Amino acid sequence: MLAQDPALVLMDEPTAGMTAQETRKTAELFIRLKGQHTLIVVEHDMGFVRDIAETITVMHQGRVLAEGSADQVSRDERVREAYLGSGGIDHA
């Protein structure tokens, strides 16, 4: 399905600027690629991420902050503080 059949596909913000319908179609495409390719997606649209991801890794200031299912990372207090809190995380 992809040119040259890569083992690894890296995507940076693939749904940026897309309509909701385009985002759904992109999610369907990514789901079809599962099992055929390793997909690494950098994305801030968490609805899209929930639709396509089995494992989510949250990065903060160049470090892995949390990893797991969408439910696990969304409940992680460190993730909530870093992305929803005021001032982020103190690594001291």
N, C-alpha and C positions, 0 to 999 in steps of 0.2 A: 504494500500500500504506500510505502514511503520510498523515495528515490534512494537507491543504493542500499536499501534494507539495513539501516543502522541499528546497532545493538542498544545504543543510548541516544535518547532525544532530550535535549535541553531547551526549555521554553521560558522566556522571560516576559511576564505579563501578557500572555497570549490573548486575553479577553479585553485588554485596555481599549476603550472607545467603542466597544461592541454594544449592540442592542441586546435586550434580554433574549430575544429569539436567536440571535447569532451566538450568544454565550451558550445557550442550550445545545445548539448544533455542534459547537466546539466540544462541549462536554461529551456528547454522544460519540464524536470522533475519537477523543482520548480514551473513552471506555472501550471502544473497539480495538484500540492499539494495545491495551493491557494484555500481557502474556506473550506478546510478540516483540515488544521493545521495553526497555527500562525507560520510564519517563520521569524527568526531574523538572518540576514546574515552580517558578518563582511567581507568586500571585498574591494579591491583596484582597481579591473578591472571595470572601470565605464561603459564600454560597456555592460558587464554582468549585472551590477546593473540596468542600464536603461532598459534592457530586462525584468527583473523580478520584479522590485520594483514599488509599488504604492506610498509609502512614503519613503523618504530618510532622515535619521538623520545623520548629520555630527558632529563628536566629535572632539574636539581639546583640548589637555592637560586636559582630564578628564571632560570636560564640553560640553554641547550641544551648538554648534556654529550656526547651521541652521537646519531647518526641512521643508520639502515640497516635491514638485515634482522634478524630475531630472532637469527640466529647471529652476525651482526656485532656487535650491541650486547651480546650476552651474553659475547663474548670481549674486549670493550673493557676494558682494565685500569682506566680511570677510572671506568667504571660499577661494576665489581667493587669498587673501593676505596670509592666513595661509598655503595653499598648493602650491601656485605658486610663491608667493612673496619671498623677501629675509628677513629672520629673524622672520617670523610669526607674531603673534598678541601680542601687549602689553596689559595686563589685569590690569595695574595700574590705 
